[in-house]
Amino acid sequence: MDTHPKDIFRQHGGQLKMSQAILLGMTRYMLYSMVEKGILEKVTRGVYRLKELAPITNPDLVTVAVRFPKAVVCLVSALAFHEITTQIPHEVSVAVPKDSRMIKLQSPPVVTHKFSKASYQEGIEKHQIDDTQVQVYSPEKTLADCFKFRNKIGMDVFLEALKLYKSRFKPKISEILKYSRVCRVESLIKPYLESNLT
């Protein structure tokens, strides 16, 4: 191998899956040896990053995004990302298309929600967290989803999120209604938007 293994990591943002590293000419033994020497750290099973990088600011979301690039952070995890909740998620809530396999991870714990194709595709934002692209639903799509799942997450969580959303963002009621139409809760959510956001 002409290029030093450390340089291969640097050329790819400092983080690689084991399968990617092997395709780039590294061996499992090299990776294990680099971990032992303190050059690499194991982020999660099969994912390694250079120790010289700044600490991960949101390791749970980064881990899920690296392992499951199609997953979209949703519900309370998305509220927390947008800072429109006082809830502290104890697991990462993600949405996947209905026909996808359920996501299983021991660390961090993940809760998978199967969304219809239309609901899954709408309102996805792509954010860079520590050189990793993480998909998160927009604040407006998240509010529509939280209302749809209000029996699971609690109506109080949704109402608090509306208040915090109004204080942090310029409310886009038409956007929330657009996503509520996709979630089939448009007529039910309208009174709450009118009394809290207007």
Disulfide bonds with the S-S distance in Angstrom:
none
